Amino acid sequence: MKKTLLLCLIIPMLLGSCTQEKVSPMEGAWKLAYEYEYKGDNSTMIFPGTSQGSEIKMWSGDRWALVGVFIEDSTITDNFGGGNFTLEGTNYQEIVEFHSATEYLGQTVKLFLEIQNDTLIQIWPVDDNGEIIKSHYYMEKWVRME
């Protein structure tokens, strides 16, 4: 009886110690598919559109990084950045530790983030409640890379 009880206690502990840490649904690499700017009732496709090029964004653990290059009117602009992030529901915050645009350094950027299968949508700016500021905002669609 004591051996059976001991086994009943040990087996759940062993199974519990073998479980993997929960992985974020953003984990991995994503490629920018498009970006729109919305001002009131008007929308403008920024990428691809006025800008050409490519950008990849990656998440691992609580860290994010992006790298890309954009071409607009024959001007080539490198884009890179990274830092850590938090996600609670659709409320996403990036803490910018490095960026090619130095005005972002040290900033906390609040966004709406939603993932549907292999598509990730980011919208900003949002207010403190995570609501999109409808008068002027940006929306990016990212697709998971294989």
C-alpha positions in Angstrom: 0.0 0.0 0.0 2.8 2.4 0.9 4.6 1.7 -2.4 1.4 2.3 -4.4 0.8 5.6 -2.5 4.4 6.6 -3.1 4.1 5.8 -6.8 0.9 7.9 -7.0 2.8 10.9 -5.6 5.9 10.5 -7.7 4.3 10.0 -11.1 2.4 13.4 -11.1 5.6 15.1 -10.0 7.6 13.6 -12.8 4.9 14.4 -15.4 4.7 18.0 -14.0 8.5 18.5 -14.3 8.4 17.4 -17.9 6.0 20.0 -19.2 7.3 22.6 -21.4 7.2 26.3 -20.7 4.2 28.1 -22.5 5.4 29.6 -25.8 4.1 32.9 -27.0 2.0 32.6 -30.2 4.3 35.3 -31.7 7.4 33.1 -31.2 9.4 32.9 -34.4 9.9 35.1 -37.5 7.3 37.1 -39.4 7.5 39.0 -42.8 5.8 42.3 -43.3 3.0 41.8 -45.9 1.5 45.4 -45.9 1.1 48.6 -44.0 -1.7 51.1 -44.2 -2.0 54.6 -42.8 -5.6 55.7 -41.8 -6.5 59.4 -41.4 -10.2 59.7 -40.7 -12.0 58.1 -43.6 -8.9 58.0 -45.8 -6.4 55.2 -46.1 -3.1 55.0 -47.9 -1.1 51.9 -48.6 2.4 52.7 -47.4 4.0 49.2 -47.9 4.1 48.0 -50.6 3.0 51.3 -52.1 5.0 54.4 -51.6 7.7 52.2 -50.1 9.3 49.0 -51.5 11.7 46.6 -49.8 11.1 44.1 -47.0 11.1 43.7 -43.3 11.2 40.8 -40.9 10.2 40.9 -37.2 11.1 38.2 -34.7 9.9 37.3 -31.2 11.7 35.0 -28.8 10.8 34.7 -25.1 10.1 38.2 -24.0 12.3 39.8 -26.7 11.5 41.3 -30.2 13.7 42.4 -33.0 13.2 43.7 -36.5 15.3 44.3 -39.5 14.5 45.6 -42.9 15.3 47.9 -45.8 12.9 50.3 -47.6 13.3 52.1 -50.9 11.3 55.2 -51.5 12.0 57.6 -54.5 15.4 55.9 -54.9 16.3 56.6 -51.3 17.4 53.4 -49.4 16.6 53.4 -45.6 17.8 50.6 -43.3 15.3 49.9 -40.5 16.2 47.9 -37.4 15.2 47.8 -33.8 14.6 45.6 -30.8 13.9 45.3 -27.1 11.5 43.5 -24.8 7.7 43.3 -24.8 4.6 42.5 -22.8 1.3 41.1 -24.1 -1.9 41.0 -22.2 -4.8 39.9 -24.4 -4.6 42.2 -27.4 -2.7 44.9 -25.4 0.9 44.8 -26.6 3.8 47.0 -25.5 7.3 47.2 -26.9 10.1 48.7 -24.9 12.5 50.0 -27.5 16.2 49.3 -26.4 17.7 50.0 -29.8 16.4 51.4 -33.1 17.7 52.9 -36.3 15.4 55.9 -35.6 17.0 57.2 -32.4 13.8 59.1 -31.3 12.3 55.7 -30.4 15.2 54.8 -28.0 13.8 54.2 -24.5 10.2 54.6 -25.6 7.3 52.3 -24.7 5.1 51.8 -27.8 1.6 50.6 -27.1 -0.2 48.6 -29.9 -3.2 46.5 -30.5 -2.0 43.0 -31.5 -4.0 40.1 -32.9 -3.0 36.7 -34.3 -5.2 34.6 -36.5 -3.5 31.4 -37.7 -0.3 32.6 -39.6 -1.3 36.2 -39.7 -0.4 38.9 -37.1 -2.0 42.3 -37.1 -0.4 45.3 -35.3 -2.3 48.6 -35.0 -1.0 51.8 -33.3 -1.3 54.2 -31.7 -3.7 53.0 -29.0 -4.9 54.7 -25.8 -4.1 53.3 -22.2 -7.1 50.9 -22.5 -5.8 49.4 -25.8 -8.4 51.2 -27.9 -7.3 52.3 -31.4 -7.1 56.0 -31.9 -9.4 56.2 -34.9 -8.5 59.7 -36.1 -5.0 58.7 -37.2 -3.5 55.2 -37.0 -1.4 52.6 -38.8 -2.1 48.9 -39.4 0.5 46.3 -40.3 -0.1 42.8 -41.5 2.7 40.2 -40.9 2.7 36.6 -42.1 4.6 33.8 -40.4 7.7 32.7 -42.1 8.3 28.9 -42.6 
